[in-house]
Amino acid sequence: MTQISILGCGWLGLPLAKALLKNGFSVKGSTTSIDKLSVIENLGIQPYLLALESNNVSGDIETFLQGSKTLIIDIPPKLRGNSKEDFIGKIATLIPFIEKSKIQNVLFVSSTSVYGETPTALSVTEETKTCPETESGRQLVAVEQLLQTNIHFKTTNLRFGGLIGEDRHPIRFLAGRKNLENPKAPINLIHQTDCIGIILEILRQNYWNETFNAVAPFHPSREAYYTQKAIDLGLDLPEFNDESPNFGKTILSTKVENVLGYTFSKPNL
């Protein structure tokens, strides 16, 4: 039975671990919450209490990596608000442990925020030059390069768009708000189901040393999409400022579709 270690059993990592178990994998999963250890263990996942710091890894990282050939890193940088996390430092601290282990492949969950925004409609592929405008995006680019240039293992960077799921959707935050910007900007979202499906396909086909964009092939304007979603869910309609400048980009996932042969399960969100 092939074993995989998932660093970060959160909103995506935990259901991903469950999907891996269903597909015949053995899974080790980490969390930073003591209370979550029993939840992970009850699902059949080997639980580990781990926390990355910029100069230290708290927990038994060696045993967590032991016996696995693949490591999935799914711990987004915490850089919103006043948080100034050194995400690059955290991953740099982790890398020597990966090098000393038997890990051959790393899948790093990244974000399309590495591309930044543009004042005109732009179609973005994996060949598009990264140009992050946020601190989170800048640190993600640096971490992608840090992992992918390491000669001791192969890394695939998977750049997800905005994450949505049955329990998570931006409209619940936008409903009833006024004067929202970028009404004509295209949406770039992906459902949790497709996040997991794409990861499973990368693992099945052993696609390493690659970079993939992962966004549903559905790009209506923010105004059209969120207005209709509010109607569908019976929420207060958001109001957009049609006079504000529009910044946006259309993230293309044609590489996922053509190279992996992946068909989106939730193409229309």
Long-range contacts (C-beta under 8 A, 24 or more apart in sequence): 1-25, 1-26, 2-26, 2-69, 2-70, 3-27, 3-28, 3-67, 3-68, 3-69, 4-28, 4-68, 4-69, 4-70, 4-71, 4-72, 4-203, 5-29, 5-30, 5-64, 5-65, 5-68, 5-70, 5-71, 5-72, 5-103, 6-30, 6-71, 6-72, 6-74, 7-50, 7-52, 7-64, 7-71, 7-72, 7-73, 7-74, 7-75, 7-94, 8-73, 8-74, 8-75, 9-36, 9-40, 9-45, 10-74, 10-75, 11-163, 11-165, 11-168, 11-192, 12-74, 12-109, 12-163, 12-192, 12-195, 12-196, 13-72, 13-74, 14-39, 14-40, 14-43, 15-192, 15-196, 16-72, 16-74, 16-195, 16-196, 16-199, 17-43, 17-45, 18-43, 18-45, 19-196, 19-200, 20-200, 21-45, 23-200, 28-64, 28-67, 28-68, 30-59, 30-64, 52-90, 52-91, 52-93, 52-94, 53-89, 53-90, 53-93, 54-86, 54-89, 54-90, 54-92, 54-93, 55-89, 55-93, 56-93, 57-93, 57-94, 57-97, 61-94, 61-97, 62-97, 62-100, 62-101, 65-97, 65-98, 65-101, 65-102, 65-103, 66-101, 66-102, 67-102, 68-101, 68-102, 68-103, 69-102, 69-103, 69-104, 69-105, 70-103, 70-104, 70-105, 70-106, 70-107, 70-203, 71-98, 71-103, 71-105, 71-106, 71-107, 72-106, 72-107, 72-109, 72-199, 73-106, 73-107, 73-108, 73-109, 73-147, 74-109, 76-109, 76-111, 76-136, 77-136, 77-139, 77-140, 79-134, 79-135, 79-136, 79-139, 80-136, 84-135, 87-136, 87-139, 87-140, 87-143, 88-139, 88-142, 88-143, 88-146, 91-143, 91-146, 91-147, 92-146, 95-146, 95-147, 95-150, 98-150, 98-152, 98-153, 99-150, 99-152, 99-153, 103-153, 104-153, 104-154, 105-153, 105-154, 105-155, 105-156, 105-206, 105-208, 106-147, 106-153, 106-154, 106-155, 106-156, 107-155, 107-156, 107-158, 107-199, 107-202, 107-203, 108-143, 108-144, 108-147, 108-155, 108-156, 108-157, 108-158, 109-158, 109-160, 110-140, 110-143, 110-144, 110-157, 110-158, 110-159, 110-160, 111-136, 111-137, 111-140, 111-159, 111-160, 111-161, 112-159, 112-160, 112-161, 112-188, 112-213, 112-215, 112-251, 113-137, 113-140, 114-140, 114-141, 114-144, 114-159, 115-249, 115-251, 117-247, 117-248, 117-249, 118-247, 118-248, 118-249, 119-245, 119-246, 119-247, 121-186, 121-248, 121-249, 121-250, 122-248, 122-249, 122-250, 123-249, 123-250, 123-252, 124-213, 124-249, 124-250, 124-251, 124-252, 125-213, 125-252, 125-254, 125-255, 126-159, 126-211, 126-212, 126-213, 126-255, 144-211, 148-209, 148-211, 154-208, 154-209, 155-208, 155-209, 156-202, 156-207, 156-208, 156-209, 156-210, 156-211, 156-212, 157-210, 157-211, 157-212, 158-198, 158-199, 158-202, 158-211, 158-212, 158-214, 159-211, 159-212, 159-213, 159-214, 159-251, 160-190, 160-195, 160-214, 160-215, 161-188, 161-189, 161-190, 161-213, 161-214, 161-215, 161-216, 161-251, 162-187, 162-188, 162-189, 162-190, 163-189, 163-190, 163-192, 163-195, 164-189, 164-190, 164-191, 164-192, 164-269, 165-191, 165-192, 165-193, 166-192, 168-192, 169-229, 170-226, 171-226, 171-229, 171-230, 171-233, 171-235, 171-238, 172-235, 174-226, 174-230, 174-238, 175-230, 175-233, 175-235, 175-236, 175-237, 175-238, 176-235, 176-236, 176-237, 176-238, 177-238, 177-239, 178-238, 178-239, 179-239, 179-240, 179-241, 180-222, 180-238, 180-239, 180-240, 180-241, 181-240, 181-241, 181-244, 181-245, 182-222, 182-240, 182-244, 182-246, 182-247, 182-248, 183-221, 183-222, 183-223, 183-240, 183-241, 183-242, 183-244, 183-246, 184-221, 184-222, 184-223, 184-246, 184-248, 185-221, 185-222, 185-246, 185-247, 185-248, 186-219, 186-220, 186-221, 186-222, 186-248, 186-249, 186-250, 187-218, 187-219, 187-220, 187-221, 187-222, 187-225, 187-269, 188-215, 188-219, 188-249, 188-250, 188-251, 189-215, 189-216, 189-218, 189-269, 190-214, 190-215, 190-216, 190-266, 191-216, 191-265, 191-266, 191-269, 193-265, 193-266, 194-264, 194-265, 194-266, 197-262, 197-264, 197-265, 198-256, 198-260, 198-262, 201-260, 201-261, 201-262, 202-260, 205-260, 207-259, 207-260, 210-259, 212-253, 212-255, 212-256, 212-259, 212-260, 213-251, 213-252, 213-253, 213-255, 213-256, 214-253, 214-256, 215-251, 215-252, 215-253, 216-253, 216-264, 216-266, 216-267, 216-268, 216-269, 217-252, 217-253, 217-257, 217-264, 217-267, 218-267, 218-268, 218-269, 219-250, 222-248, 225-269
